[in-house]
């Protein structure tokens, strides 16, 4: 797929790239080709460059960079006294430990997150980072802005989500045996659509840390995306479709715009995305969790997972932990469970994996809410989709049916 789409992009973009490289006002390093969609990113373009592009026959449209805000609902660093008896309620709630007990902790599966980066030296994350395993960070880490060769996370969001996916210490990880990679699509307070799009291309066909020498055999099995905004926005559709074609599971947080109906965010509300809502330790839907239906009437989210007061790794230090709340925290639970499912059946299609997540989901306590005539006591519903994920039920479904 990469070779075909890259060749197509090279052909139709040749004249535009030639014009840009001849321009004295454009740094060639600021020209980034998006092979999935045949788009170009031109960073720091001046007025004359924008005008030249708008007049070029091969340019269909110009789209400005947008910034999607990060919206964790709550964050609290844990003290040393709180860390000592640490346990992650969400991992227990979805019964991941029972699956670990039969020898499945996600070994052999690679999970990516597109987030604020990761503190890769954290005690719970250092050993199963692909960069640690192979001795260099190529095909394990990419930062579109700046192209930093070493992973970092000044915000903490990405470290926390990756800890839930694959953390190896203190019981925080759903799939502690999985290998993880990461792309830095977000900064301290928001995510650049340029960076998110580059990361989408990188996940489908990873490169070295400088953005060169793509190797699609290094692509992850699962992509966890705890970001989003707006509704009915199709801008990430090409990337989701490309991931699906190569069996990369596209998981997205549903958003934190609830509890009102019709608040599911994009890209989670798109047809190809697997949208994850949030539940509490009391087994009810989280008050902030975005709710369907989508703007065109489809049911979202697809599933739900623990997302309130979730304990995971903190970027504050190599031994720090914190609680955070949000559908950002729910999505990585589902990504980790996806790794457990794929460990048992690595050749599943995305639709088969989704069927396993959906079929294993459990009912939660109803709150009496209704959206578009669907009560939250009916399943599936617009609040939690098929229900809260369950590792034992989903892996059992896969072993019985595939």
Secondary structure as UniProt FT lines:
FT   HELIX           2..22
FT   TURN            24..25
FT   HELIX           28..30
FT   STRAND          31..34
FT   TURN            35..38
FT   STRAND          39..42
FT   TURN            43..44
FT   HELIX           47..55
FT   TURN            57..58
FT   STRAND          67..69
FT   STRAND          74..77
FT   HELIX           80..84
FT   HELIX           89..93
FT   TURN            94..95
FT   HELIX           96..100
FT   TURN            101..103
FT   TURN            107..108
FT   STRAND          110..115
FT   TURN            120..121
FT   TURN            123..125
FT   TURN            127..128
FT   HELIX           130..134
FT   TURN            138..140
FT   STRAND          141..142
FT   TURN            144..146
FT   HELIX           157..166
FT   TURN            170..171
FT   TURN            176..177
FT   STRAND          179..184
FT   STRAND          190..192
FT   HELIX           193..204
FT   TURN            209..210
FT   HELIX           216..218
FT   STRAND          222..225
FT   TURN            235..236
FT   HELIX           237..245
FT   TURN            246..247
FT   STRAND          249..253
FT   TURN            266..269
FT   TURN            271..272
FT   STRAND          274..279
FT   TURN            281..282
FT   TURN            287..288
FT   TURN            295..296
FT   STRAND          303..306
FT   STRAND          310..313
FT   TURN            315..316
FT   TURN            318..319
FT   STRAND          321..325
FT   HELIX           327..344
FT   TURN            346..347
FT   HELIX           350..360
FT   STRAND          370..371
FT   TURN            372..373
FT   STRAND          374..375
FT   TURN            376..377
FT   TURN            382..384
FT   HELIX           391..401
//
